[in-house]
């Protein structure tokens, strides 16, 4: 896929979507061999909880949000608790790097975005299903992975 016309955040979301789908498929295959009940749901829950993707926001967006949240954690209202949790996870790492290495917000944020991984996939289950089904359809995959209700 050609990313030349996509923003940094869009490129990172695409990478996150591929990683989520690949992890889900891998877990699904392992669980299927073990004949686990509620296979799709269990595989999705494990993938969401254990995946460690890069943060799916670009530097420009993060540099707008992070300083506000560092100043006051409740200064921004988020539509989703998963999104809020992702930002708070990122803030914790930025704050730690700033304190330990005496760096500016921009320097610490650059390190977090380039070198740190999110502690999990910060997605709601319903949105994760949409991502997996969409990614599998782009991959022309006809496996049962994406047939979620």
Number of C-alpha atoms within 10 A of each C-alpha: 4 6 10 8 8 11 12 17 17 15 18 18 18 18 16 20 22 17 20 23 24 16 19 25 22 14 18 23 15 13 17 14 8 10 10 13 10 10 16 22 14 15 22 22 13 14 24 19 13 12 19 18 20 21 27 23 18 18 18 10 11 21 15 10 15 22 16 14 15 16 9 10 15 11 11 11 9 12 8 11 13 14 15 17 14 18 22 16 16 22 22 11 19 27 18 14 19 16 12 9 10 12 15 14 17 16 14 21 25 17 14 20 19 13 10 17 17 19 16 17 25 24 18 13 13 10 9 21 21 14 20 24 18 15 20 22 13 9 10 9 12 10 10 12 21 21 12 12 6
